[in-house]
Amino acid sequence: MIKVTLIRPPGCAHCAAVKMTLEKMKNDYPELTIEEIDMTTPEGQALVQKYNILSSPGILINDEFFAFGGATEEQFRKKFDALK
């Protein structure tokens, strides 16, 4: 299983674009699940502090920090393939 967690504020267009990229990749990675956590909630704030997320979205893969500020499809594919 590949679990991607997006830590994001409400209404973030850039974050929605990252999610759309991930949704598009589900055909190639059927084990992919996407979780979104609102960074304005106590849970979201705890993750922002824990991983020092400086821009949206913060991205965790399998509960490990991957990136903040987004990632490209190529970057996701490289990471997902390494996890297989």
Biopython code that builds the backbone (N, CA, C, O; Angstrom):
import numpy as np
from Bio.PDB.StructureBuilder import StructureBuilder

atoms = [
    (1, "MET", "N", (0.844, -1.189, 0.000)),
    (1, "MET", "CA", (0.000, 0.000, 0.000)),
    (1, "MET", "C", (0.887, 1.250, 0.000)),
    (1, "MET", "O", (1.931, 1.293, 0.650)),
    (2, "ILE", "N", (0.446, 2.244, -0.735)),
    (2, "ILE", "CA", (1.115, 3.543, -0.738)),
    (2, "ILE", "C", (0.092, 4.563, -0.238)),
    (2, "ILE", "O", (-0.935, 4.786, -0.879)),
    (3, "LYS", "N", (0.373, 5.170, 0.891)),
    (3, "LYS", "CA", (-0.544, 6.178, 1.450)),
    (3, "LYS", "C", (0.129, 7.536, 1.350)),
    (3, "LYS", "O", (1.212, 7.754, 1.892)),
    (4, "VAL", "N", (-0.534, 8.440, 0.650)),
    (4, "VAL", "CA", (-0.048, 9.816, 0.539)),
    (4, "VAL", "C", (-0.965, 10.703, 1.387)),
    (4, "VAL", "O", (-2.185, 10.686, 1.228)),
    (5, "THR", "N", (-0.365, 11.463, 2.273)),
    (5, "THR", "CA", (-1.112, 12.404, 3.104)),
    (5, "THR", "C", (-0.744, 13.815, 2.664)),
    (5, "THR", "O", (0.429, 14.186, 2.630)),
    (6, "LEU", "N", (-1.768, 14.590, 2.328)),
    (6, "LEU", "CA", (-1.578, 15.993, 1.958)),
    (6, "LEU", "C", (-2.028, 16.847, 3.143)),
    (6, "LEU", "O", (-3.186, 16.785, 3.557)),
    (7, "ILE", "N", (-1.127, 17.623, 3.671)),
    (7, "ILE", "CA", (-1.444, 18.533, 4.775)),
    (7, "ILE", "C", (-1.589, 19.908, 4.144)),
    (7, "ILE", "O", (-0.615, 20.500, 3.679)),
    (8, "ARG", "N", (-2.828, 20.408, 4.136)),
    (8, "ARG", "CA", (-3.119, 21.589, 3.323)),
    (8, "ARG", "C", (-4.168, 22.473, 3.969)),
    (8, "ARG", "O", (-4.955, 22.015, 4.796)),
    (9, "PRO", "N", (-4.176, 23.748, 3.587)),
    (9, "PRO", "CA", (-5.239, 24.639, 4.054)),
    (9, "PRO", "C", (-6.452, 24.521, 3.135)),
    (9, "PRO", "O", (-6.327, 24.071, 1.996)),
    (10, "PRO", "N", (-7.615, 24.921, 3.623)),
    (10, "PRO", "CA", (-8.801, 24.916, 2.758)),
    (10, "PRO", "C", (-8.611, 25.897, 1.590)),
    (10, "PRO", "O", (-8.011, 26.959, 1.753)),
    (11, "GLY", "N", (-9.124, 25.530, 0.425)),
    (11, "GLY", "CA", (-9.131, 26.433, -0.722)),
    (11, "GLY", "C", (-7.802, 26.595, -1.436)),
    (11, "GLY", "O", (-7.649, 27.534, -2.217)),
    (12, "CYS", "N", (-6.853, 25.734, -1.204)),
    (12, "CYS", "CA", (-5.528, 25.847, -1.836)),
    (12, "CYS", "C", (-5.570, 25.235, -3.238)),
    (12, "CYS", "O", (-5.658, 24.015, -3.381)),
    (13, "ALA", "N", (-5.508, 26.073, -4.264)),
    (13, "ALA", "CA", (-5.590, 25.598, -5.650)),
    (13, "ALA", "C", (-4.372, 24.748, -6.019)),
    (13, "ALA", "O", (-4.503, 23.745, -6.721)),
    (14, "HIS", "N", (-3.208, 25.142, -5.554)),
    (14, "HIS", "CA", (-1.990, 24.375, -5.831)),
    (14, "HIS", "C", (-2.103, 22.970, -5.226)),
    (14, "HIS", "O", (-1.692, 21.985, -5.839)),
    (15, "CYS", "N", (-2.663, 22.895, -4.022)),
    (15, "CYS", "CA", (-2.849, 21.606, -3.346)),
    (15, "CYS", "C", (-3.825, 20.728, -4.128)),
    (15, "CYS", "O", (-3.623, 19.521, -4.257)),
    (16, "ALA", "N", (-4.876, 21.345, -4.645)),
    (16, "ALA", "CA", (-5.859, 20.602, -5.453)),
    (16, "ALA", "C", (-5.201, 20.048, -6.710)),
    (16, "ALA", "O", (-5.529, 18.943, -7.141)),
    (17, "ALA", "N", (-4.282, 20.794, -7.299)),
    (17, "ALA", "CA", (-3.574, 20.330, -8.492)),
    (17, "ALA", "C", (-2.695, 19.124, -8.165)),
    (17, "ALA", "O", (-2.614, 18.182, -8.953)),
    (18, "VAL", "N", (-2.036, 19.152, -7.003)),
    (18, "VAL", "CA", (-1.215, 18.012, -6.574)),
    (18, "VAL", "C", (-2.112, 16.786, -6.384)),
    (18, "VAL", "O", (-1.761, 15.680, -6.796)),
    (19, "LYS", "N", (-3.271, 16.993, -5.756)),
    (19, "LYS", "CA", (-4.205, 15.879, -5.550)),
    (19, "LYS", "C", (-4.666, 15.322, -6.899)),
    (19, "LYS", "O", (-4.767, 14.106, -7.062)),
    (20, "MET", "N", (-4.944, 16.193, -7.857)),
    (20, "MET", "CA", (-5.381, 15.751, -9.181)),
    (20, "MET", "C", (-4.300, 14.896, -9.852)),
    (20, "MET", "O", (-4.607, 13.889, -10.490)),
    (21, "THR", "N", (-3.047, 15.299, -9.707)),
    (21, "THR", "CA", (-1.930, 14.511, -10.238)),
    (21, "THR", "C", (-1.937, 13.117, -9.623)),
    (21, "THR", "O", (-1.782, 12.119, -10.327)),
    (22, "LEU", "N", (-2.116, 13.055, -8.312)),
    (22, "LEU", "CA", (-2.139, 11.764, -7.615)),
    (22, "LEU", "C", (-3.326, 10.912, -8.055)),
    (22, "LEU", "O", (-3.185, 9.710, -8.279)),
    (23, "GLU", "N", (-4.489, 11.535, -8.177)),
    (23, "GLU", "CA", (-5.683, 10.793, -8.625)),
    (23, "GLU", "C", (-5.442, 10.182, -10.002)),
    (23, "GLU", "O", (-5.834, 9.044, -10.259)),
    (24, "LYS", "N", (-4.803, 10.934, -10.876)),
    (24, "LYS", "CA", (-4.501, 10.468, -12.228)),
    (24, "LYS", "C", (-3.558, 9.255, -12.193)),
    (24, "LYS", "O", (-3.610, 8.401, -13.078)),
    (25, "MET", "N", (-2.714, 9.187, -11.186)),
    (25, "MET", "CA", (-1.723, 8.114, -11.081)),
    (25, "MET", "C", (-2.297, 6.815, -10.515)),
    (25, "MET", "O", (-1.618, 5.788, -10.525)),
    (26, "LYS", "N", (-3.531, 6.845, -10.023)),
    (26, "LYS", "CA", (-4.128, 5.654, -9.412)),
    (26, "LYS", "C", (-4.242, 4.484, -10.390)),
    (26, "LYS", "O", (-4.224, 3.328, -9.967)),
    (27, "ASN", "N", (-4.360, 4.765, -11.689)),
    (27, "ASN", "CA", (-4.423, 3.675, -12.664)),
    (27, "ASN", "C", (-3.135, 2.863, -12.658)),
    (27, "ASN", "O", (-3.163, 1.639, -12.784)),
    (28, "ASP", "N", (-2.001, 3.553, -12.509)),
    (28, "ASP", "CA", (-0.701, 2.877, -12.501)),
    (28, "ASP", "C", (-0.330, 2.341, -11.115)),
    (28, "ASP", "O", (0.475, 1.418, -10.993)),
    (29, "TYR", "N", (-0.918, 2.920, -10.091)),
    (29, "TYR", "CA", (-0.618, 2.516, -8.713)),
    (29, "TYR", "C", (-1.936, 2.259, -7.973)),
    (29, "TYR", "O", (-2.360, 3.082, -7.162)),
    (30, "PRO", "N", (-2.587, 1.117, -8.248)),
    (30, "PRO", "CA", (-3.895, 0.856, -7.632)),
    (30, "PRO", "C", (-3.851, 0.786, -6.103)),
    (30, "PRO", "O", (-4.882, 0.930, -5.446)),
    (31, "GLU", "N", (-2.668, 0.568, -5.540)),
    (31, "GLU", "CA", (-2.525, 0.492, -4.086)),
    (31, "GLU", "C", (-2.432, 1.876, -3.439)),
    (31, "GLU", "O", (-2.287, 1.984, -2.221)),
    (32, "LEU", "N", (-2.514, 2.929, -4.247)),
    (32, "LEU", "CA", (-2.383, 4.304, -3.770)),
    (32, "LEU", "C", (-3.657, 4.783, -3.079)),
    (32, "LEU", "O", (-4.757, 4.679, -3.622)),
    (33, "THR", "N", (-3.481, 5.309, -1.868)),
    (33, "THR", "CA", (-4.587, 5.975, -1.178)),
    (33, "THR", "C", (-4.142, 7.400, -0.860)),
    (33, "THR", "O", (-2.965, 7.661, -0.612)),
    (34, "ILE", "N", (-5.106, 8.310, -0.873)),
    (34, "ILE", "CA", (-4.817, 9.724, -0.633)),
    (34, "ILE", "C", (-5.638, 10.194, 0.565)),
    (34, "ILE", "O", (-6.853, 10.004, 0.616)),
    (35, "GLU", "N", (-4.968, 10.795, 1.502)),
    (35, "GLU", "CA", (-5.620, 11.350, 2.682)),
    (35, "GLU", "C", (-5.307, 12.844, 2.710)),
    (35, "GLU", "O", (-4.199, 13.265, 2.378)),
    (36, "GLU", "N", (-6.290, 13.629, 3.106)),
    (36, "GLU", "CA", (-6.068, 15.070, 3.225)),
    (36, "GLU", "C", (-6.327, 15.490, 4.669)),
    (36, "GLU", "O", (-7.315, 15.084, 5.281)),
    (37, "ILE", "N", (-5.432, 16.298, 5.193)),
    (37, "ILE", "CA", (-5.589, 16.819, 6.550)),
    (37, "ILE", "C", (-5.531, 18.341, 6.468)),
    (37, "ILE", "O", (-4.589, 18.912, 5.919)),
    (38, "ASP", "N", (-6.539, 18.976, 7.015)),
    (38, "ASP", "CA", (-6.615, 20.443, 7.040)),
    (38, "ASP", "C", (-5.555, 20.961, 8.008)),
    (38, "ASP", "O", (-5.578, 20.644, 9.197)),
    (39, "MET", "N", (-4.631, 21.755, 7.489)),
    (39, "MET", "CA", (-3.530, 22.215, 8.335)),
    (39, "MET", "C", (-3.964, 23.257, 9.364)),
    (39, "MET", "O", (-3.166, 23.645, 10.217)),
    (40, "THR", "N", (-5.217, 23.718, 9.298)),
    (40, "THR", "CA", (-5.678, 24.677, 10.298)),
    (40, "THR", "C", (-6.283, 23.982, 11.519)),
    (40, "THR", "O", (-6.638, 24.644, 12.494)),
    (41, "THR", "N", (-6.403, 22.646, 11.474)),
    (41, "THR", "CA", (-6.933, 21.898, 12.614)),
    (41, "THR", "C", (-5.793, 21.588, 13.590)),
    (41, "THR", "O", (-4.622, 21.687, 13.222)),
    (42, "PRO", "N", (-6.124, 21.216, 14.826)),
    (42, "PRO", "CA", (-5.059, 20.839, 15.767)),
    (42, "PRO", "C", (-4.177, 19.694, 15.222)),
    (42, "PRO", "O", (-2.956, 19.728, 15.377)),
    (43, "GLU", "N", (-4.789, 18.695, 14.592)),
    (43, "GLU", "CA", (-4.011, 17.594, 14.004)),
    (43, "GLU", "C", (-3.081, 18.122, 12.915)),
    (43, "GLU", "O", (-1.908, 17.752, 12.860)),
    (44, "GLY", "N", (-3.606, 18.988, 12.052)),
    (44, "GLY", "CA", (-2.808, 19.562, 10.980)),
    (44, "GLY", "C", (-1.674, 20.417, 11.514)),
    (44, "GLY", "O", (-0.555, 20.347, 11.005)),
    (45, "GLN", "N", (-1.946, 21.225, 12.533)),
    (45, "GLN", "CA", (-0.908, 22.069, 13.122)),
    (45, "GLN", "C", (0.199, 21.232, 13.760)),
    (45, "GLN", "O", (1.374, 21.595, 13.697)),
    (46, "ALA", "N", (-0.181, 20.114, 14.370)),
    (46, "ALA", "CA", (0.822, 19.230, 14.979)),
    (46, "ALA", "C", (1.752, 18.670, 13.900)),
    (46, "ALA", "O", (2.959, 18.568, 14.117)),
    (47, "LEU", "N", (1.198, 18.308, 12.742)),
    (47, "LEU", "CA", (2.016, 17.775, 11.648)),
    (47, "LEU", "C", (2.898, 18.863, 11.036)),
    (47, "LEU", "O", (4.049, 18.606, 10.682)),
    (48, "VAL", "N", (2.358, 20.078, 10.911)),
    (48, "VAL", "CA", (3.145, 21.204, 10.390)),
    (48, "VAL", "C", (4.368, 21.427, 11.281)),
    (48, "VAL", "O", (5.479, 21.620, 10.787)),
    (49, "GLN", "N", (4.154, 21.399, 12.581)),
    (49, "GLN", "CA", (5.257, 21.593, 13.536)),
    (49, "GLN", "C", (6.246, 20.426, 13.484)),
    (49, "GLN", "O", (7.459, 20.633, 13.439)),
    (50, "LYS", "N", (5.714, 19.194, 13.491)),
    (50, "LYS", "CA", (6.560, 17.998, 13.517)),
    (50, "LYS", "C", (7.500, 17.935, 12.311)),
    (50, "LYS", "O", (8.679, 17.608, 12.449)),
    (51, "TYR", "N", (6.959, 18.256, 11.116)),
    (51, "TYR", "CA", (7.740, 18.119, 9.886)),
    (51, "TYR", "C", (8.269, 19.450, 9.351)),
    (51, "TYR", "O", (8.861, 19.496, 8.273)),
    (52, "ASN", "N", (8.056, 20.535, 10.107)),
    (52, "ASN", "CA", (8.541, 21.856, 9.710)),
    (52, "ASN", "C", (8.081, 22.223, 8.297)),
    (52, "ASN", "O", (8.878, 22.646, 7.459)),
    (53, "ILE", "N", (6.795, 22.053, 8.054)),
    (53, "ILE", "CA", (6.215, 22.329, 6.733)),
    (53, "ILE", "C", (6.113, 23.840, 6.548)),
    (53, "ILE", "O", (5.432, 24.527, 7.309)),
    (54, "LEU", "N", (6.795, 24.339, 5.536)),
    (54, "LEU", "CA", (6.881, 25.784, 5.309)),
    (54, "LEU", "C", (5.975, 26.277, 4.197)),
    (54, "LEU", "O", (5.710, 27.477, 4.110)),
    (55, "SER", "N", (5.490, 25.377, 3.340)),
    (55, "SER", "CA", (4.544, 25.777, 2.302)),
    (55, "SER", "C", (3.627, 24.605, 1.982)),
    (55, "SER", "O", (3.945, 23.454, 2.279)),
    (56, "SER", "N", (2.495, 24.910, 1.378)),
    (56, "SER", "CA", (1.451, 23.923, 1.134)),
    (56, "SER", "C", (1.559, 23.323, -0.263)),
    (56, "SER", "O", (1.966, 24.005, -1.204)),
    (57, "PRO", "N", (1.200, 22.057, -0.398)),
    (57, "PRO", "CA", (0.860, 21.136, 0.676)),
    (57, "PRO", "C", (2.105, 20.481, 1.258)),
    (57, "PRO", "O", (3.131, 20.352, 0.590)),
    (58, "GLY", "N", (1.993, 20.079, 2.497)),
    (58, "GLY", "CA", (2.997, 19.178, 3.060)),
    (58, "GLY", "C", (2.628, 17.778, 2.591)),
    (58, "GLY", "O", (1.450, 17.421, 2.588)),
    (59, "ILE", "N", (3.593, 16.997, 2.205)),
    (59, "ILE", "CA", (3.307, 15.669, 1.656)),
    (59, "ILE", "C", (4.052, 14.609, 2.461)),
    (59, "ILE", "O", (5.274, 14.648, 2.605)),
    (60, "LEU", "N", (3.277, 13.663, 2.978)),
    (60, "LEU", "CA", (3.837, 12.496, 3.642)),
    (60, "LEU", "C", (3.536, 11.284, 2.775)),
    (60, "LEU", "O", (2.451, 11.178, 2.202)),
    (61, "ILE", "N", (4.486, 10.379, 2.678)),
    (61, "ILE", "CA", (4.248, 9.107, 1.989)),
    (61, "ILE", "C", (4.514, 8.007, 2.999)),
    (61, "ILE", "O", (5.605, 7.892, 3.558)),
    (62, "ASN", "N", (3.479, 7.198, 3.217)),
    (62, "ASN", "CA", (3.532, 6.146, 4.241)),
    (62, "ASN", "C", (3.999, 6.710, 5.590)),
    (62, "ASN", "O", (4.843, 6.129, 6.271)),
    (63, "ASP", "N", (3.421, 7.856, 5.948)),
    (63, "ASP", "CA", (3.666, 8.526, 7.230)),
    (63, "ASP", "C", (5.102, 9.011, 7.420)),
    (63, "ASP", "O", (5.538, 9.242, 8.548)),
    (64, "GLU", "N", (5.835, 9.163, 6.318)),
    (64, "GLU", "CA", (7.177, 9.745, 6.376)),
    (64, "GLU", "C", (7.195, 11.003, 5.515)),
    (64, "GLU", "O", (6.587, 11.041, 4.446)),
    (65, "PHE", "N", (7.896, 12.029, 5.988)),
    (65, "PHE", "CA", (7.963, 13.280, 5.242)),
    (65, "PHE", "C", (8.553, 13.046, 3.852)),
    (65, "PHE", "O", (9.562, 12.357, 3.699)),
    (66, "PHE", "N", (7.902, 13.637, 2.834)),
    (66, "PHE", "CA", (8.391, 13.535, 1.456)),
    (66, "PHE", "C", (8.755, 14.912, 0.903)),
    (66, "PHE", "O", (9.843, 15.091, 0.357)),
    (67, "ALA", "N", (7.851, 15.888, 1.041)),
    (67, "ALA", "CA", (8.098, 17.214, 0.464)),
    (67, "ALA", "C", (7.093, 18.215, 1.027)),
    (67, "ALA", "O", (6.068, 17.841, 1.597)),
    (68, "PHE", "N", (7.411, 19.491, 0.852)),
    (68, "PHE", "CA", (6.392, 20.526, 1.061)),
    (68, "PHE", "C", (6.418, 21.445, -0.138)),
    (68, "PHE", "O", (7.442, 21.608, -0.802)),
    (69, "GLY", "N", (5.249, 22.052, -0.406)),
    (69, "GLY", "CA", (5.141, 22.942, -1.550)),
    (69, "GLY", "C", (4.774, 22.223, -2.838)),
    (69, "GLY", "O", (4.704, 22.847, -3.897)),
    (70, "GLY", "N", (4.539, 20.914, -2.759)),
    (70, "GLY", "CA", (4.136, 20.151, -3.937)),
    (70, "GLY", "C", (5.238, 19.234, -4.432)),
    (70, "GLY", "O", (6.357, 19.231, -3.920)),
    (71, "ALA", "N", (4.886, 18.459, -5.441)),
    (71, "ALA", "CA", (5.833, 17.545, -6.079)),
    (71, "ALA", "C", (5.295, 17.235, -7.473)),
    (71, "ALA", "O", (4.093, 17.333, -7.720)),
    (72, "THR", "N", (6.188, 16.863, -8.369)),
    (72, "THR", "CA", (5.783, 16.548, -9.739)),
    (72, "THR", "C", (5.395, 15.077, -9.842)),
    (72, "THR", "O", (5.713, 14.267, -8.971)),
    (73, "GLU", "N", (4.709, 14.759, -10.916)),
    (73, "GLU", "CA", (4.356, 13.363, -11.174)),
    (73, "GLU", "C", (5.623, 12.506, -11.241)),
    (73, "GLU", "O", (5.652, 11.389, -10.725)),
    (74, "GLU", "N", (6.650, 13.029, -11.868)),
    (74, "GLU", "CA", (7.918, 12.296, -11.984)),
    (74, "GLU", "C", (8.515, 11.996, -10.601)),
    (74, "GLU", "O", (9.008, 10.894, -10.359)),
    (75, "GLN", "N", (8.467, 12.975, -9.708)),
    (75, "GLN", "CA", (8.997, 12.767, -8.352)),
    (75, "GLN", "C", (8.185, 11.711, -7.609)),
    (75, "GLN", "O", (8.746, 10.861, -6.918)),
    (76, "PHE", "N", (6.854, 11.769, -7.754)),
    (76, "PHE", "CA", (6.000, 10.760, -7.118)),
    (76, "PHE", "C", (6.301, 9.370, -7.681)),
    (76, "PHE", "O", (6.456, 8.413, -6.922)),
    (77, "ARG", "N", (6.385, 9.258, -9.010)),
    (77, "ARG", "CA", (6.649, 7.950, -9.636)),
    (77, "ARG", "C", (7.962, 7.351, -9.150)),
    (77, "ARG", "O", (8.031, 6.158, -8.857)),
    (78, "LYS", "N", (8.988, 8.163, -9.066)),
    (78, "LYS", "CA", (10.291, 7.680, -8.610)),
    (78, "LYS", "C", (10.176, 7.120, -7.189)),
    (78, "LYS", "O", (10.709, 6.050, -6.896)),
    (79, "LYS", "N", (9.485, 7.840, -6.314)),
    (79, "LYS", "CA", (9.312, 7.397, -4.930)),
    (79, "LYS", "C", (8.445, 6.140, -4.877)),
    (79, "LYS", "O", (8.796, 5.182, -4.188)),
    (80, "PHE", "N", (7.315, 6.130, -5.596)),
    (80, "PHE", "CA", (6.410, 4.983, -5.558)),
    (80, "PHE", "C", (7.099, 3.729, -6.089)),
    (80, "PHE", "O", (6.930, 2.643, -5.535)),
    (81, "ASP", "N", (7.873, 3.876, -7.159)),
    (81, "ASP", "CA", (8.573, 2.726, -7.733)),
    (81, "ASP", "C", (9.617, 2.187, -6.750)),
    (81, "ASP", "O", (9.843, 0.979, -6.676)),
    (82, "ALA", "N", (10.245, 3.084, -6.003)),
    (82, "ALA", "CA", (11.234, 2.651, -5.002)),
    (82, "ALA", "C", (10.571, 1.885, -3.863)),
    (82, "ALA", "O", (11.219, 1.062, -3.216)),
    (83, "LEU", "N", (9.298, 2.143, -3.611)),
    (83, "LEU", "CA", (8.578, 1.470, -2.538)),
    (83, "LEU", "C", (8.084, 0.085, -2.938)),
    (83, "LEU", "O", (7.764, -0.729, -2.072)),
    (84, "LYS", "N", (8.017, -0.187, -4.222)),
    (84, "LYS", "CA", (7.484, -1.481, -4.698)),
    (84, "LYS", "C", (8.423, -2.619, -4.390)),
    (84, "LYS", "O", (8.128, -3.768, -4.721)),
]
sb = StructureBuilder()
sb.init_structure("model")
sb.init_model(0)
sb.init_chain("A")
sb.init_seg("    ")
for serial, (resi, resn, name, xyz) in enumerate(atoms, 1):
    if name == "N":
        sb.init_residue(resn, " ", resi, " ")
    sb.init_atom(name, np.array(xyz, "f"), 0.0, 1.0, " ", f" {name:<3s}", serial, name[0])
structure = sb.get_structure()
